[in-house]
Amino acid sequence: MNAALKSKTKSYELLEAANNQLESVFLKKPEPCVALLISRNYNLLLQEQAQLTIRLNFMQKAKYWWQEYLKMSTGKRSKVMFDINHNELLFKRIDAKYLQRSF
């Protein structure tokens, strides 16, 4: 699948059909790995496409599915990581007086 694809070859048509199927699977049960696979497939379709309008279409679709993947896979973890009290200091301030005493 990593080989360069020519437009409308059997591999090209299979990737298009696979993405159609994966998109319907994603709509029934959203999973980040499915969104990642769809994005990867659109990037593969994009690699050897000569027509600019089709390339732009595949680029937009790949970006959309990549954002879906990121939203689903990192969204929950980022809430935990950044759910802190902003009044607390994360790093202590080191002033010149402290530096003079310690050395």
ABEGO torsion letter per residue (X at the ends): XABBBBBGBAAAAAAAAAAAAAAAAAAABBBAAAAAAAAAAAAAAAAABABAAAAAAAAAAAAAAAAAAAAAAAAAAAAAAABBBAABBABBBBBAAAAAAAX
